[in-house]
Amino acid sequence: MPTYTPDEFADVLMGAIPKVARETVSVVKRGALNVKNEARRNSVASSGFSARHAPQTIAFDEVEVHGQTISAEVGYLGGKQAKLGVLLEFGGGRDHSPPHHDLRRALDAEEPGFVRAMGDAGERAIE
């Protein structure tokens, strides 16, 4: 990385703002897709016959941008299966229905790659 004066570095950072925003949207979208796919795999492995359709209801909304906040929501979507998804994820029904944490495990698995991708996006923006 080149050496900058403080004023030059400030100009580089100001020029990086639009690039970082675009890159961040891409990173969040890719991360949400990875979480969705891993959560589906987790759910298939943990759900059993009675909840066999639940994994297909795991989805994510499009990436939303509100000011400086960029987000995507991943979860069980749609009617009865969404209610079943809550039961599967958090448990219920006393001891015979423990929580599966399919979404949580997928999120935890994605975190290191997501953090790395965010750092890479920031570096690309100031190059």
C-alpha positions in Angstrom: 0.0 0.0 0.0 1.4 3.4 -0.9 2.3 6.0 1.7 -0.1 8.9 1.9 -0.1 12.3 3.7 -3.1 12.6 6.0 -4.9 14.8 3.4 -4.2 12.3 0.6 -5.4 9.4 2.8 -8.6 11.3 3.7 -9.2 11.7 0.0 -8.7 8.0 -0.6 -11.1 7.1 2.2 -13.7 9.6 0.9 -13.4 8.1 -2.6 -13.8 4.6 -1.1 -17.2 5.3 0.4 -19.4 4.4 -2.6 -17.2 1.4 -3.4 -17.5 0.1 0.2 -21.3 0.4 0.1 -21.6 -1.6 -3.1 -19.1 -4.2 -1.9 -20.9 -4.5 1.5 -24.2 -5.2 -0.2 -22.5 -8.0 -2.2 -20.8 -9.5 0.9 -24.1 -9.4 2.9 -26.0 -11.0 0.1 -23.4 -13.8 -0.3 -23.3 -14.3 3.4 -27.1 -14.6 3.7 -27.2 -17.1 0.9 -24.5 -19.1 2.6 -26.4 -19.1 5.9 -29.6 -20.1 4.2 -28.0 -23.0 2.4 -26.1 -24.2 5.4 -29.3 -23.9 7.6 -31.2 -25.9 5.1 -28.6 -28.7 5.2 -28.6 -28.5 9.0 -32.4 -28.7 9.0 -32.5 -31.7 6.7 -30.1 -33.5 9.0 -32.0 -32.7 12.2 -35.7 -32.4 11.2 -36.9 -35.9 10.6 -40.0 -37.1 8.7 -42.6 -35.0 10.4 -40.8 -31.8 9.6 -39.5 -32.8 6.2 -40.8 -29.7 4.4 -39.4 -27.2 6.9 -35.9 -26.9 5.3 -37.4 -25.7 2.0 -39.0 -22.8 3.8 -35.7 -21.4 5.0 -35.1 -18.3 2.9 -33.7 -14.8 3.1 -35.2 -11.5 2.1 -33.4 -9.3 -0.3 -30.6 -7.2 1.2 -32.0 -4.0 2.6 -30.1 -0.7 2.8 -31.3 1.9 5.2 -28.8 4.7 5.5 -25.6 3.1 6.8 -27.3 -0.1 7.8 -27.1 -3.0 5.3 -29.0 -6.2 6.4 -30.6 -9.4 5.3 -32.9 -11.6 7.3 -32.6 -15.4 7.1 -35.3 -17.6 8.6 -38.3 -19.9 8.2 -40.8 -18.1 6.0 -44.3 -18.9 5.2 -47.3 -20.1 7.2 -47.4 -23.3 9.1 -43.9 -24.2 8.2 -42.6 -21.0 9.7 -44.3 -21.8 13.0 -42.8 -25.3 12.8 -39.4 -23.6 12.1 -39.6 -21.6 15.3 -40.3 -24.9 17.2 -37.4 -26.6 15.5 -35.0 -23.7 16.0 -35.9 -22.9 19.6 -37.5 -26.1 20.9 -40.7 -26.5 22.7 -43.1 -29.2 23.9 -41.0 -29.9 27.0 -38.2 -32.4 26.9 -39.2 -34.3 23.7 -38.6 -31.3 21.4 -35.2 -29.8 22.1 -33.9 -26.9 20.0 -32.0 -27.8 16.8 -30.3 -24.4 16.4 -30.1 -25.0 12.6 -30.0 -21.3 11.8 -27.7 -20.4 14.7 -25.2 -23.1 13.7 -25.2 -21.9 10.1 -24.7 -18.3 11.2 -21.8 -19.3 13.5 -20.2 -21.2 10.7 -20.5 -18.3 8.3 -19.1 -15.7 10.7 -15.3 -16.1 10.0 -15.8 -16.1 6.3 -18.1 -13.1 6.5 -15.6 -11.1 8.6 -12.8 -12.0 6.2 -14.9 -10.9 3.2 -15.8 -7.6 4.8 -12.1 -6.9 5.4 -11.3 -7.8 1.8 -14.1 -5.5 0.5 -12.7 -2.6 2.5 -9.2 -3.3 1.2 -10.4 -3.4 -2.4 -12.2 -0.2 -1.9 -9.1 1.8 -1.0 -6.8 0.2 -3.5 
